[in-house]
Amino acid sequence: MLADMPSALYVLALASLLATSPVLAEAPPRAQQAADAPTLHELNFNWTRDGLITGVAGVLWIGSEALFKEQLVPKTCRWCDRSADGADTLNGLDRWGRGIAAKTPEGRDRWDTWSDVIDFGVLPVGVLGAQYLLGSASGAPPRYFAQDATIIIESVVIASVVNQGVKFAVGRERPFVHVLPEDQKGLTEHPNDNNLSFYSGHTNMAFAIVTAAGTVSELRGYKNRWLIWAVGLPAAASVGLLRMGADKHYLTDVLVGAAAGTLFGVGVPLLLHGRQQQAQPRAADMSMNVSGGLGGVVLSGQF
């Protein structure tokens, strides 16, 4: 059953594109469309500010991973789940959670690959595609999608750079490394990743992108915005399960990753991009004077 699970998750994630495709339905008459159109809201957005925040956070995240990782990662675990005499002190929750891990190297590699495919491919494409379709079906102008996509990406890169800093600072040993003899821990395929278990970056990113899209849709007032939550959250949770199946993270790593991703996915749109105050239309002032005389009737008024 576990071997078939990634394929099912892939189908579930792709289904989000179809489930959120109101443009595929037959268009109602124009009068009905106007009557059913939701009230959409402008959000606080500034291209200079948000472009700068997104760019700086993105450079810090990608730079720390691609350029400076070797200098920043802890060479030995700081959180080793072992006592001074080498006894295993792993907590019961994480010990129980490791039961989901694949039993063979091939199985762990398969779960690892699927977590990458969903987290860096299916989820971003599916979520951004769904966001575009929800906005279009709600009558949003094209600039709304450009802003929405920037807010979502901004939320993800902020969440990711914070996650990167925590992983480098905490230095928790990964599950598959934890069970290796000491003389074999330096022989893993990527030794620089050995002590970056807490907290799960894949899960953090998955929940950040889904909850950011859901929050932006709520702020805008898009129709059918519940679909983002209904399809996206299970897909994000599947990423955490896949990371545990790959034996790259403990259950607590995944739970904290989901909480952190949600915190930034909801918090960044709410704190930086709340709804603009809508100007209240002033009631029309109306007055009319009627005067009559020998020359006729004169009407004058202010509207």
Protein Blocks (a to p, Z undefined) as FASTA:
>chain_A
ZZmmmmmmmmmmmmmmmmmmmklpccddfklmmmmpccdddddddfklmmmmmmmmmmmm
mmmmmmmmmmmpcfbdfblopafkopacbdfklmmmmmmpcfbfklmmmmmmmmmmmmmm
mmmmmmmmmmmmmmmmnopafklmmmmmmmmmmmmmmmmmmmmmmmmmnopacfklmmpc
fklmmmcfblmlmmmmbccfklmmmmmmmmmmmmmmmmnopahklmmmmmmmmmmmmmmm
mmmmnopacfklmmmmmmmmmmmmmmmmmmmmcccdddddddddddddddddfkbccddd
dZZ
